[in-house]
Amino acid sequence: MSNAEKKNTQSYLERLKQQALSQENYGGAVKYDQANMQVYDCPECAAARAPADGLTVCAYCGFKFMTVELSDGIHIKKEN
Amino acid sequence: MFGFFKNKYDNPALLEEIRQTEEKWFVFMDKLETRLDELCAAAIPELIAVFNQDTDPYKRAHSRMLTGLIGQISQMQQKGMEAKETHIIPFMQASGSLLPDLMSSAGRKYHDRLYRFQMACFDRHHQFEDKVNEGIAALRSAKGNTDLEAVYQRQLREFERIKDSFNCKQCGGKMSIPKMFFIATYIQCPFCQSQNTYTPSTEIQMLFHQARSLAEQRTAHLLQDYENSRPKNPALYQQYLRAMFDEWNKITPDMVAENERFYQRLLKDHSINHY
């Protein structure tokens, strides 16, 4: 391969590299969040949810936190 | 008996044309192959450099560059295919139609020559296609090494540091995270029984998706043993797969049942002979 062709390959690779590095990632840069703890209070009476009373309905005022029916998952079971 | 078969077909111009076409085809394939080799050889260090430079955890810049290179190689492949379809196959058909009947001995020499030409050109094209596949495989495997074990150990230390530093958002009581969770999980406050939602850090959540790669890194030597065995020993593969899944399960114990099903499927897939 001639020197001119080698140069072409090198310049093509350089352009490709620059394009690959400069193109913005879909959805932007990844955001790194720290571990955190949250609680979801009842918006009607501010009572907290407890597993003993069920996770889908407020034990005090009957507000429905979620309308879906729970199924068995890794950490949540349908009886919750 | 009428002397028909004694009239040998003679066309030296065709022989010369076959020779020239074959020669041109070989030169064309050589040139294409040289360009392919040159591109792959120059691209591999650049790909590794981009992998190391890329700060994105999913290495998307590396993927973009790899896709661009594979596209470039596919164009070369396409060029070879087009040249075969526009120059070699039509030439073969046109030349074959000029020759006397294949069953007669008159054109036997020419039929044989044309057949040799076809085989030589097609074999050369197959060689090129093999090179293309080797080149693509080499590009795909050209990436820097991410030490997942170090990342995992760092996250384990980080978890040990933070696991007792949370308070219940309802009553403020001290809470402890019982084990390393990779996804958002309900944790019950031991004082007021409120259901708190613990969301692990982004890096720990990512670790969940890297668990298999980490397990593969830990058991790579077993896979290597299997790859090096001649003939390939299925018992070694089974040994590797079991060890890999055991490691995977150690990293993500909550996924044991799902992983086990996947293990059984991989084992079954591997025992099927594909022809």
Interface residues (C-beta under 8 A of the other chain):
Chain A: M1 E5 K6 T9 Q10 Y12 L13 L16 K17 Q19 A20 L21 Q23 N25 Y26 A29 V30 K31 Y32 D33 Q34 A35 N36 M37 Q38 V39 Y40 D41 A48 R49 A50 P51 A52 L55 I74 H75 I76
Chain B: T34 R35 E38 L39 A42 A43 E46 A49 V50 Q53 D54 D56 P57 Y58 R60 A61 H62 R64 M65 G68 L69 Q72 I162 F166 N167 C168 K169 Q170 M175 F181 I183 T185 Y186 I187 Q188 C192 Q193 S194 Q195 N196 T197 Y198 T199 P200 S201 T202 E203 I204 D254 M255
